[in-house]
Amino acid sequence: MAHVKTEKVKLLHRLRRIRGQLEAIERAVAEDGECARVLQQATSCRGAMDGFIAEVIEDHILEHMVDPDAPRSDPRVLAAEELVSIVHTYLT
């Protein structure tokens, strides 16, 4: 995943927060937590993972599908930006 090196610290922080969320779910289950609370924590974790996935997809699109020297008005750049927007809308 060389294309995410510039975002590596941000992504690692996000993953650590997700790990914390997973650990909280594990504790809630181990302690016979309320079902509604466990489900709420699980859906929050799923949302965090979706956000992580959206960031990695965006980095991939912008790194591998768009010429960094292309003008912003280039149809391929506009299409890539639209695709990134769609991914973020769908996943976040």
N, C-alpha and C positions, 0 to 999 in steps of 0.2 A: 504494500500500500504506500508506495513512495509518493504518490500524488497528494497524500494528506499530511505530509511532514510539516507544512506551514500551519496546519490546524491541529497538530498532534497534541499539544498541551490542552487545548480546549476540549478535544475529543476524549482524552484521558480523564479529565475532570468530570465530564458528563458520564463516562462509564463508571467512575467511582461513586457518583451520586446514585446511579442505577443499582450498583452493587449494594449500597446502603438501603435502598428501597427493597431489594430482594431479601436482604437480611431481616428487615422489619416484617416482611410478610412471613418469613420462616419463623420468627419469634412469635408472631400472632397465632400461627397455626399450632406451634408447639405448646403454646399457653392456652389452647382452646379459645381463641379470640372469637368475637362475634362475627358471624358470616358476612354481614353487610360491610363491616369494617375491612375484613380480609379482601372482599371483592373490590372495594374502593381502592385499597392499596395496590391490588393487582392491576386494575385498570390504569392507575397512575403510572405504574411501572411500564405497562404496555405503551402508554403515551410517550414516556421518556425514551423507550427503545425506538418507537416510530420517529421521534425527533432526531435521534442519533443516525438512524438509517437515512433519513432525508438529507442530513448534512453530508454523509459519505457519498450519496448519489449525486448531490449538487457538486461536490468537489470533483467527482469523477467526470461528470458532464463538462464542467468548465475546464478541466485539465486535459481531457482526451478528445473532446469533440469540437472544441472551439480553438481557432488560431488566436493566440494571445495578442498578436499584432493586428488582427482584423479590426476594422472600424466598428464601432457600436451599431452603426446603421446596416451592417452586413446582414443579409437575410438569415444566414446560418447562426450568427450571434443572437439575433432576435428570436429565432426558433429555439435555440438552446436556453435562453432566458425564459421563454414561455414554458418549455419543458420543466425547468427547475421550479417555476411557479406552480405548475400542475402537481408536481411531486410533493411540494410543500403543502398544497391545499389538500391533497389526498391523505398524506401521512401525519400532518400536524393539526 
